[in-house]
Amino acid sequence: MAETTDVVVAGGGVIGLAAAWETAGRGLSVRVVDPAPGHGAAWVAAGMLAPVTESTFGEEALAGLFVAAADRWPGFASRLQDATGSDTGFRTCGSVAVALDASDRAAIDQLLDHQLRLGLEASRLSASECRALVPALSPAVRGGALMPGDHQVDNRALVLALIEGCAGAGVKLTSDRVVSVSLDRDGAAAGVVTESGELFQAGTVVLAAGVGTPQIGGLPEGVVPPVRPVKGHTLRLRAEAGREAFPHTVRGLVHGRHCYLVSRADGTVVIGATSEERGYDTRVQAGAVHSLLDDARLLLPAVDEWELLECIAGLRPGSPDNAPFVGPTSVARLVVATGHYRNGFLLAPITAEAIAEHLTGGEIPAPLAAFRADRRVEAARSERPS
Amino acid sequence: MAETTDVVVAGGGVIGLAAAWETAGRGLSVRVVDPAPGHGAAWVAAGMLAPVTESTFGEEALAGLFVAAADRWPGFASRLQDATGSDTGFRTCGSVAVALDASDRAAIDQLLDHQLRLGLEASRLSASECRALVPALSPAVRGGALMPGDHQVDNRALVLALIEGCAGAGVKLTSDRVVSVSLDRDGAAAGVVTESGELFQAGTVVLAAGVGTPQIGGLPEGVVPPVRPVKGHTLRLRAEAGREAFPHTVRGLVHGRHCYLVSRADGTVVIGATSEERGYDTRVQAGAVHSLLDDARLLLPAVDEWELLECIAGLRPGSPDNAPFVGPTSVARLVVATGHYRNGFLLAPITAEAIAEHLTGGEIPAPLAAFRADRRVEAARSERPS
């Protein structure tokens, strides 16, 4: 006999888990269905929370969302830590954007002007100011900018804490893949069917399966928003055991290519990230690893000496306008939260709040109102550099 | 009570396992002690059997040994395959040495002249002849040489087949580390003591622990030959599933740096190898991975598209004159087989034959006679490019 909960969430990435945890915290019974919770794109991510450096030309509404999302992070992290006793690695580290050549410098200056016009907190840095903040930087660095409002979280510690928090809040975690939504005779969502053939009935179905969302069947055409896989590689290195390698996130522009290095308190460093459009392929490619190492060592020559722990690739759910899809759909009792692209971690707390509010009769937070799941978007791709 | 065998071998790398298998095949009881048989330097190697391309200036006696060693390979591989039913991946593929710039070309030409003077089989190739042999080569390749006598074996398949062959021949495999040799009251070797405190008595002790050999205690000074760890990184990639990526081993000289690519029948490719003197450190370093990818993609641009399966590092047992130490020592009933440096796989069959002959009252094969374990060698390092 099929089991019933108030809510079933398809997808246990950072969005699905955060939404499940928040929703369970408001008294609803919740099930999350995912073949490997936390081990998709969330596992590959670097955990940058970058409201300022991710704010770029032509995406002003998104910049507002990013700032509102970042504001929720300290509270979200401390509530999760209180609930679980687990450290999520959330911390205020700021980003230092650095330029390697004159064109890179001009590009950072232009973006800085734009960010300042949006009222974001950022300031120009000379080359020596960059090196004062991150002494390991290459002497070739031409200058850059400081974004003190950018933070970081340990993406893996966070999803593990969310799994723990979900378990503590009574969320049922099912290791399986949702293959379709089951509709009742009125066409409303009534549950999900999994790869192993189980039906999980629920009062509301939440689709939060990242790039897997469009592969979920059973729905009329056009209901699931158009997300596409944007492959990203990250590398994990160990600079020094038990000691932070450098104090700020480094976001480099290296002869026009983007490369970031996120330094964790335990001495590991995450280098990211490529952006490739190659369908659902998550194989690690030699060329991507080479390119990340190539750029990272130009920014911080010490990278050569560091231990390479892991090369991994994942798929970001890209959307046509680089913005997420969050909220109800044209199918009754079907809610969507996907399309978070490069900003899944930054947007997880506000998205989770939106889903939990919506499911308990509340309003979706204003900064997310422009990014409804049923909005019309251009189907054409709008690519951005990584 | 301590167990006794005719022979105890300290070290289950390609040398120790091959020696144990050959010795057991002649009727002696043998034990091999190794914490992880086959998983040291033998696991990291690429399995090139390169009598010609490894023959260089000033090492004429070694060149003779390499050719004699290569001659034993077809028989050794087919006996092992007959005994176990396992394919070792031994095959005749030849090497194509290729030059990326004019200096690289000159260096290959010089070495080719030297190899021809030694009577080795090799021939000069124009750039277009190189590309005819390996169509995936970069258009930048300047020419090179063909060494049809170079072969390959799948290093991992081979050590697994040797473990199987040893088991089939009654060799006892003990997962432990030898920490010292036990001597009897006459100062002759009588067994080994392991990390977990066990004593394995034996009629003869064979030290074949690669770079671990000098760490084995209990012996008078100067008995164990002076081998040192020479770190090497290799990468494993998948070019295409189930199909050989290119037909010959590619040995590139890339702006003075050496880089080789070994193509297996199943579509995997091994890229090697760095040479670093860093003590007993086997961590994978980002700079080494970058440098191997950097050189490999200059030789074969398609490398960028290949899946990167594994980055790994191991320690070759380097010797002062780049030659192995094989045979009896000044301690009675103590035999050594180490110092095989870059040529452990090539030299394994002739070394195993030498050990088995010596242990059964025979003679060490003539080509190995110059490389006795108790010969005097300069203690100074004699470094070679990788």
Interface residues (C-beta under 8 A of the other chain):
Chain A: L235 L237 R283 V284 Q285 A286 G287 V289 H290 L293 D294 A296 R297 V303 D304 E305 W306 E307 L308 L309 C311
Chain B: L235 L237 R283 V284 Q285 A286 G287 V289 H290 L293 D294 A296 R297 V303 D304 E305 W306 E307 L308 L309 C311
